[in-house]
Amino acid sequence: MTDRVRPAGIMTGLSDFDALAGPVPRGQVTAAVGRTSSGMTAFALSAARHNDETGHQVALASFESGTDTLMGNLVAAHTSVNTDRPLSINPGRRARIDRARAAMERSNLLLWSAESKSGRPFTILMEQMKAQPDLDLLIVDGYGPAAHMEPSEGATFAALEQFARERDAAVLVTAHLHAHDLAETDPSPLADLSPLEEVVAKAPTVVILHRPDRDGTVPQRRGEVDLIAAHGWSGTGTATMRFEPEYHRFVDLPNT
């Protein structure tokens, strides 16, 4: 390790959740889990963008998207421009996008993607992270694909745990819950993790993302996501955010 003075407090950047739960712990793995379209990637992007802006050394590794997509999503979150609809972007918005992209490219945020990586991408990621001695936060978006072809059960999670401990860094992973019936003997929401991802349930710190109106059954809560600090945080409970998927971001609900 170098003698660099580390900024204190690895937060998500979502003020209501941070006020409830406290910082993302160093030296261990934190899991963000939810069903498809609940906003796990947006949660990861929020944490990456906020910590980069506050002086932390951050690596965002995606096993689900390419680096161009990650950059576009980060720019959309920063500029409030839907970069997924390029034909509707006028010259003024294009200028905002260009400025945001240039600023992002000058930042210390490291974007990494498993796209085009052959063999075992997770092994490649870990090797490359060894060259980042000052890393404060490693985000792995897509634990299931990351663990694909792992040499032994739980080896991927064990490697992330070891990395967190040895570097005194925070590690955040995202994982998907799947819509199947919970076993009567295991009513925990984490029972819905796939067999490949169920090791994530052992993470010391877990946040569950729940989108109440995902199936259109709770229209009064359209656009909301509950961030449930399940265990391992300074405080537990639920903070409700507004999810803006077109901008790949969460924002605090209006204070009343």
N, C-alpha and C positions, 0 to 999 in steps of 0.2 A: 504494500500500500504506500501511497505517497503521503506527504505532509499536508495535502490540501485540506482546508477547513470545510467540513461538510455542512451544508445548510440543514437546519433542524426541521423536523416535521415533514414526513412524506404524506401529504394529503391527497385526496382525489380531485380537489378543485371544485367539488360540489358542496357549497357552503352548508346547506342544511344537513347533508349526510355527515360532513366532517364535524359539525357541531355536535351531532348525536354520537358518532362512533369514535371520533378521535383519529389519530394518524394510522396509516398503513404500517404495521410493525416491520422493523428491520430484522434480519437474521432468520426469517422464516418465510413460508409460502402462504399467500393469501389467495383464496379461490373466489371468483365471481361466477356464480352459476345461475342459469335461467333457461327457459324454453326458447325455441327459435323465435326471433323477432322481438325479444324482450329488451334488447339493447346492450348486450354484453360488449360488443365491439365499441359502441359509443361510450360505454363506461371506461373501457381501456384507453380510448382516444382522449377522453377528458383527463384521465390521470396522467397520461404522457404529456399532453400539451401544457397542463398546469405546472407539472414539475420541471419541465424544460424552461418555462417562463420564470420560475422561481429559483433557478440556478442549480438544480440537480442534474446529474449526469444520467440520462435515461436512454434505454434501448427498448424499442417496440418491435417485437418479432411476431409476424403473422404467419400462421399455417393455413390461412383461408383466403388471403388477398395478396395481390402484388404490391410492390412499393409505390407504383404510380397510383393505384387505388387508394392506398393509405394516405399519400400526399394529397390527393383530391379531397378525401374525406376531412382531413385536418384543415385544409383551406376552406372548405364549405362551413365547417364549424366556426372558423375565425371570422369569415366575411358575411355570413348569413346569405350566401348565394348557393343555390342548388346546382352543384357542378355535375350532377347526374343528368341534367337537361341542358346540354350545351347550346342547342338552337335557340333557347330563350334568353341567353346571356347577351345583354347589350354592351356597347363599348365601355360605359361607366363601370359596370360590374366586372367586365374583363380586366379593367385597370386595377380594380381592387384585388382580384384574384392574382394578377401578376405580382403586385406588391407583396401580398401575403405569401405567395410561393417563394419569392426571392428571400423574404425574411426567414421563412422556414428552412430554406436550403443553407442559410448562413448560421443557423442555430446549431447547437451541439446534439440535438435529438438524432439518435441513430435509428434509422428505419431498416428493417431486415425482413425478407420474405423467403419462404420455403419454395416459392415459385422457381422453377427451372433447376432446383437443387436435386441432384440424383443421389441414389443410395439412401442414406439415413440423414435427412435434413437436420434432425434435432442434434445429432452428433456434430454436424458442421457448425450449428449455432453455438454449441457449448465451446467448441474449439475457438471460434471467433470471439466469444465473450471473454476468453482468457486474456485477450489483448486489450481489454478495457478495465484496467485496474481500479479506476475511480468510479465505477458504476454504482449509482445509488439505487436505481430502480430498473429491474428487468421485467418487462411485460410479455407474456406468451399468450397470444390470442389464438385459441383453438387447441386445447390440450389433447383432445382425441386424435386429430391428425399428427400432432407432435409425437404422441406415444405410439403411433403406428409402426409396427416392425421393431418395437423395443426388444432388446436381447433377453429380458426376463421381466416377469410381471412386476410392475411398480418401479422399474429401473429409471424411467423418465422422471417420476416424482422425486425419487431418491436423489437423482442428480441435481434437480432444482433445489432441494433442501440443502444439499451439501454446498452448492454455490452460494445460497443465501447466508449460510453460517460462516463460511470461509471469508466472504467479502463483507459481512455485516451489511448486506444489501437487502432491500425489500424485493420480493418476487411476487408478481401478480399473474395468475393464470385464469383464463376463462374456460368454462365447460358447459355443455348443453344438457339440460334436463329433457327427458323424452316423455311423451304423453302416453303412458301405459298405466294400468291399474296398480295402485300401491298395494303391497302385500299387507295383510291384516297385522302381521307380526312386526312390520316396520313402517309406521305411519309417517316417518320423516320425509320431507320433500326431496332430500338427497337420495332417497331410494330410487328415484327416477333417473339417476345417472346411468349411462350405459356401462356394461361390464368393463370396457376399456378405460372409462373415465371414473369409475367408482372409487379409485384410490384418492381422488380429489376430495372426497368426503372426509378424509383424515387430515386435511389441512387445518392447522391450528386456528386460522382465522377465515371465516366464511361470510360472504354477503350473497344473499339470494335476490335476484331481480324478478319481480312479479308484475306482469302487465294485466291488470284486472279486465280490461275490455278487449283482450286479444281475440276472443271469439265473438265479439259483438253482443255479449250478454249483459254488459254493464255500461250502457251508453253514456251514463252520466259521468263516467270516469275515462272517457275517451282521451287518449293522448297522455295518460298518466302511467307512471311506473313506480311501484313501491320498491325501495332499496331496503332490504331487511338485514340489519346487522345481526346475524344469527348467533355467532359466538366468537370469542377471541379478541373482540374490540374493547376499547376502554369503556364504551357504553353500548348496550344493545337496544334494539327497538326498530322502528320503521321511519324512514324519511321518504316522503312522496315527492317525485320530481315530474316535470313536464318533459316528455320525450318528443324530440323533433327529428324524426328519421330522415327527413329530406336534407337536414343539415348535419346528420350523424352526431347529435349531441343531446345532452340533458341540460336543462336550466331549472333553477329554483322556481317553485310556484310563487305567484305574487303574495306578498305578506299582507295580512288583513288584521 
